[in-house]
């Protein structure tokens, strides 16, 4: 499976954002994480705990 396939199949995809957490750049579920919003590591972990596929990709710029 390529990285692109993994991103496309994931429920949520985040990219690290400085020290403030993670930016959601893809969400399959509009009512939960919103694209462009910044979330804490605890929130991202809680999404993963629900059994959803959560990918964290990219580098901190």
C-alpha positions, 0 to 999 in steps of 0.5 A, a space after each residue: 500500500 502506498 502512502 497515497 493509498 493510506 491517506 485516501 483510506 484513512 478516516 482522519 489525516 493530520 499533519 504536525 503543527 509547530 508545538 500547538 498540536 496537529 492540523 486536520 487536512 482530511 476528515 471523512 467525518 465532518 461532524 468530528 475533526 474539521 479540515 484546517 483546525 488544529 487539535 491537541 495530541 490528546 484529541 488525536 489519540 482519542 480519535 484513534 481510540 475509537 477505532 478510526 484510522 488516524 494518520 499523522 503525516 508530514 514534517 513540522 515546518 
